[in-house]
Amino acid sequence: MAAAASRPLRFSRAMRIKQSREFSRIRLEGERRVTGCLIANWRRLPSGSSPRLGVVTGRSIGNAVARSRARRLLREVFRAHQRDLAHPVDLVLIARPSIAAKALSEVEKDFLTTLRKTGLWREAS
């Protein structure tokens, strides 16, 4: 476990959900939770898989600058807490318009609340 904890946290291309059919599959087959500035859709993966993330930002968030900032915030909170997931999952985070006025710490709080309420958070032992 110490070796895994010492590796830097990354968010590589292999960890991204990119195709429309994957987003649709997660939405249809997975579960959903709305918390604060984000909506989370997820589908559990078999053991041994690595978690993946997809981010959706609609025009209701604002202009391109605001949407890009929202994507960066969501990717960063996932990157920072990817080792805290109890199970490997395909996770799609959908930004709500309220994210435009939030700081990283507020987005992180909503993300962690979502993980705890859904059972995806690994409790510290």
Summary of the structure (lengths in Angstrom):
residues: 125
radius of gyration: 14.1
end to end distance: 13.0
largest distance: 43.1
contacts: 350
relative contact order: 0.22
helix: 50%
strand: 22%
